[in-house]
Amino acid sequence: MRIISGTLKSRRINTPTNLPVRPTTDKAKEALFNILQNTYYIEDLNVLDLFSGTGNISYEFCSRESDTVTSVEQNSKCINFIKEIKEKFELDNLQVIQSDCFSFLKSVKSKYHIIFADPPYDMPNYDEVIDLVFSRDLLDEEGVLIMEHSKDTNLSKHEFFKERRKYGGVNFSFFKKE
């Protein structure tokens, strides 16, 4: 896994083999950040990374100097790894929270410009994440929720769905209130 751009550009991060994760591919991550950079001034963003896994997406936002990045993950091995990388790269803008993402969404009071969620591809309740984000009004006025999922998951029927982008086996669905 490598960081695509920003202050940590080209840094490689070796992920332990014992983590139960599926990191976003570099190709898909690069395409996603090209989209975001054409829409947002990354440095001004408050970002929430749900189901963080290795922290791959969080590091990319931190490297691009987002204002704050909150990484939420339930697995303690993943949390320890994210904290280790945070310390190693001195990521002062990264907040690491060990929590079930659903519980976190039900209790958080902050608003975010970008909420990125990469749940397990076989998770049956993707809609619950989307519903919680919008019912709790967790997005800033121009904010976007981005869900990473497999090609077999179709989220286009949700009322806040805007578009789907495909990069190999990685799919991103974008949700926005307008």
RADATA-V451222 format. One record per residue. N is the residue number from 1. RES is the residue in three letters. SS is DSSP state (H for helix, E for strand, C for the rest). PHI is phi in degrees with one decimal (NA if undefined). NEAR is the number of other ideal C-beta (glycine too) atoms within 12 Angstrom. Layout:
((N	RES	SS	PHI	NEAR) (N	RES	SS	PHI	NEAR))
//
This chain:
((1	MET	C	NA	29) (2	ARG	E	-135.0	25) (3	ILE	C	-90.7	31) (4	ILE	C	-75.7	33) (5	SER	C	-150.4	25) (6	GLY	C	95.2	25) (7	THR	C	-65.7	23) (8	LEU	C	-106.2	28) (9	LYS	C	-49.0	18) (10	SER	C	73.0	14) (11	ARG	C	-69.4	22) (12	ARG	E	-97.3	16) (13	ILE	C	-122.9	31) (14	ASN	C	-88.7	15) (15	THR	C	-86.5	25) (16	PRO	C	-59.4	20) (17	THR	C	-73.2	10) (18	ASN	C	-88.3	13) (19	LEU	C	-88.0	26) (20	PRO	C	-83.8	19) (21	VAL	C	-133.2	29) (22	ARG	C	-138.5	25) (23	PRO	C	-61.2	32) (24	THR	C	-58.8	41) (25	THR	C	-64.7	23) (26	ASP	H	-58.9	24) (27	LYS	H	-61.3	19) (28	ALA	H	-67.3	31) (29	LYS	H	-63.7	35) (30	GLU	H	-63.3	24) (31	ALA	H	-64.0	24) (32	LEU	H	-60.6	39) (33	PHE	H	-71.3	36) (34	ASN	H	-63.8	21) (35	ILE	H	-62.5	22) (36	LEU	H	-64.5	32) (37	GLN	H	-67.8	22) (38	ASN	C	-82.4	11) (39	THR	C	-114.8	21) (40	TYR	C	-126.5	27) (41	TYR	C	-91.0	16) (42	ILE	H	-52.6	31) (43	GLU	H	-63.2	22) (44	ASP	H	-94.7	18) (45	LEU	C	-87.2	35) (46	ASN	E	-104.8	28) (47	VAL	E	-118.7	46) (48	LEU	E	-117.1	45) (49	ASP	E	-111.9	43) (50	LEU	E	-95.1	44) (51	PHE	C	56.4	41) (52	SER	C	-63.0	47) (53	GLY	C	61.4	39) (54	THR	C	-80.4	38) (55	GLY	C	89.9	47) (56	ASN	H	-47.1	44) (57	ILE	H	-70.5	48) (58	SER	H	-58.7	48) (59	TYR	H	-62.6	46) (60	GLU	H	-64.7	47) (61	PHE	H	-65.2	47) (62	CYS	H	-63.3	41) (63	SER	H	-61.3	34) (64	ARG	C	-89.0	34) (65	GLU	C	63.6	25) (66	SER	C	-57.7	38) (67	ASP	C	-57.4	25) (68	THR	E	-138.9	27) (69	VAL	E	-131.2	41) (70	THR	E	-111.1	41) (71	SER	E	-106.3	45) (72	VAL	E	-116.8	41) (73	GLU	E	-149.9	39) (74	GLN	C	-89.9	25) (75	ASN	C	-70.6	26) (76	SER	H	-66.6	16) (77	LYS	H	-65.6	21) (78	CYS	H	-65.4	35) (79	ILE	H	-59.3	27) (80	ASN	H	-61.8	20) (81	PHE	H	-64.8	35) (82	ILE	H	-61.0	41) (83	LYS	H	-63.4	24) (84	GLU	H	-63.0	23) (85	ILE	H	-69.0	35) (86	LYS	H	-56.6	28) (87	GLU	H	-68.6	15) (88	LYS	H	-58.6	18) (89	PHE	C	-97.9	26) (90	GLU	C	52.8	13) (91	LEU	C	-88.3	34) (92	ASP	C	-67.2	15) (93	ASN	C	-88.9	30) (94	LEU	E	-104.6	36) (95	GLN	E	-108.9	33) (96	VAL	E	-111.5	30) (97	ILE	E	-126.9	30) (98	GLN	E	-90.8	23) (99	SER	C	-165.9	26) (100	ASP	C	-65.7	20) (101	CYS	H	-62.8	38) (102	PHE	H	-66.9	26) (103	SER	H	-62.3	16) (104	PHE	H	-59.8	32) (105	LEU	H	-62.1	35) (106	LYS	H	-74.7	18) (107	SER	H	-115.6	16) (108	VAL	C	-67.1	26) (109	LYS	C	-112.1	11) (110	SER	C	-76.1	25) (111	LYS	C	-113.2	23) (112	TYR	E	-129.8	38) (113	HIS	E	-79.0	33) (114	ILE	E	-132.6	46) (115	ILE	E	-117.6	46) (116	PHE	E	-109.5	46) (117	ALA	E	-127.5	44) (118	ASP	C	-126.8	43) (119	PRO	C	-70.2	35) (120	PRO	C	-53.7	24) (121	TYR	C	-59.6	22) (122	ASP	C	-94.3	12) (123	MET	C	-66.5	22) (124	PRO	C	-80.7	12) (125	ASN	C	-115.6	19) (126	TYR	H	-56.4	36) (127	ASP	H	-59.3	29) (128	GLU	H	-64.0	25) (129	VAL	H	-62.2	41) (130	ILE	H	-60.7	38) (131	ASP	H	-61.3	23) (132	LEU	H	-64.0	29) (133	VAL	H	-59.0	39) (134	PHE	H	-81.9	25) (135	SER	H	-69.5	17) (136	ARG	C	-91.5	24) (137	ASP	C	54.3	21) (138	LEU	C	-89.0	36) (139	LEU	E	-96.4	34) (140	ASP	E	-61.1	24) (141	GLU	E	-50.6	13) (142	GLU	E	-100.8	18) (143	GLY	E	-71.8	32) (144	VAL	E	-139.1	37) (145	LEU	E	-102.2	41) (146	ILE	E	-119.4	48) (147	MET	E	-108.3	44) (148	GLU	E	-91.5	43) (149	HIS	E	-158.8	36) (150	SER	C	-80.3	26) (151	LYS	C	-65.8	18) (152	ASP	C	-81.6	12) (153	THR	C	-97.6	29) (154	ASN	C	-116.5	17) (155	LEU	C	-109.9	33) (156	SER	C	-69.4	20) (157	LYS	C	-84.2	14) (158	HIS	C	-68.1	26) (159	GLU	C	-60.2	16) (160	PHE	C	-99.7	29) (161	PHE	E	-63.4	25) (162	LYS	E	-116.0	24) (163	GLU	E	-164.5	20) (164	ARG	E	-128.1	24) (165	ARG	E	-121.2	23) (166	LYS	E	-118.8	21) (167	TYR	E	-136.7	24) (168	GLY	C	63.9	17) (169	GLY	C	-85.6	18) (170	VAL	E	-100.2	31) (171	ASN	E	-123.7	30) (172	PHE	E	-119.6	39) (173	SER	E	-110.0	36) (174	PHE	E	-109.2	33) (175	PHE	E	-129.6	35) (176	LYS	C	-151.6	26) (177	LYS	C	-94.4	23) (178	GLU	C	-132.8	14))
//
